[in-house]
Amino acid sequence: MATKPTLDDLDRKILAILRRDGRRSFADVARDLDISIATVKRRVDRLEDSGVVQGYAAVIDTTRLGAGFEAIVEVYCAEKTTPRDVLSTISGLEEVVSAVTVSGEPDAVLRVQVLDVPHLERLIESLRRRPSIVRTRTMLVLSVLADRPSGLIGTSGGSAASV
């Protein structure tokens, strides 16, 4: 079992900067924090090696591309379905951009991006044909009010109350 990495204030500051802009150079981060470039590189390498930083990606607003819309799909599973089973069930479905298991009535919640209603209908039908899925419930996303990359709470200077 992997040990939980210990983060200090400097690690948290570096993570906050990378969370806001993953394209920042080590030189920019070092300048902002008044530390050496080597220190930034060493710490980022350690954060990557420990799995805290898992990658860097472009955040794309698909609505600006005219690429359809989003929906939230609640998934209700057969008894004894594990999170690994759910992951296996949705792997390969490129429309699924986020998937979480949850407490409460649904077993999992999926965030999906589709081109149009017929595309959504095909996706839902495909999910319902999977043996581990008993039923689904779908809600169309009308507007996205907040969509942030994951990160550490309290590292950006804001608070949950300010959202």
Disulfide bonds with the S-S distance in Angstrom:
none
